[in-house]
Amino acid sequence: MAEPETNSQFQGARSGQVREALDWLEGLVVDGLKHGFFDYSIACEVANGGKRQLVIRAGKSHKFTIPENEVPR
């Protein structure tokens, strides 16, 4: 299994859908920690044109469509 990416590897994601998804996820985790418990799930699949469909389920689902050129390498 590959090691997870470190925060420094995402510094290039200063804008766009990747940044929005990371900000959304950070907010969910902080809110969950304040509340005391949480259960979230994250799923991703490749769609047409190499776009990534990232879905974060946390009570409600939120979908991010990330163009291939925004995917950190």
N, C-alpha and C positions, 0 to 999 in steps of 0.2 A: 504494500500500500504506500502511496506517495505521501510525503510529509506535507502538512498544510502550508499554504502560502503565509508568509509573515506580513505584517502591516506595512513594512517598508517596501515590499514588492508591489503594493497597491498604491503607492504615492503618485503614480502616473494617472490614476483614476480620479482626477480632481473634478471632473464634470461628467455629464452624461448619465446613462442608466446604471452603470456599475456603481458610480459614486452615490446615486440616489438609493440603490438597493442596499449598499453598505450603511448608509446613514439611517435608513429605515430599520434595518436589522439592529443597529446599535441602540436606537431608541426603544425597540421592543425589549431588548435584553435589560436595559437600564430600568424600564418600567416594571419588568418582571421581577428584577432584584428588589425594587422598592416594595412591590406587593408581597414578595416572600416566596412565591412559587409560580412556575409557568411551564407550559409544554408547547413547543413550537416545532414545526417541521419545515424543511426546505427541500424542494425538488427542482431539477433542471433537465431540460431536454433540448436537443438541437432541432430547430424548425427550418423552414424554407430559407435558402440563401445563407445558411450557416448561423442564423440568428439563434440566440439562446433564450428560451422561455423559462425564466426563473420565477417560481411560485413560493411565497412565504406564507405558511398557514399558521395563524395565531389568533384563533377565534374566528376572525374574518380572513379571507385569502387576499393577497395582493400580488399581482403579476407584473413583472418587469420584462420587457423585450429588449435584449442587449444585442446590438449589431456586432457582427464578427470582428469588425475593426476596433471595437471597444474592449474586447476580451484581452486582459493582461497576458503577456507572453513571458 
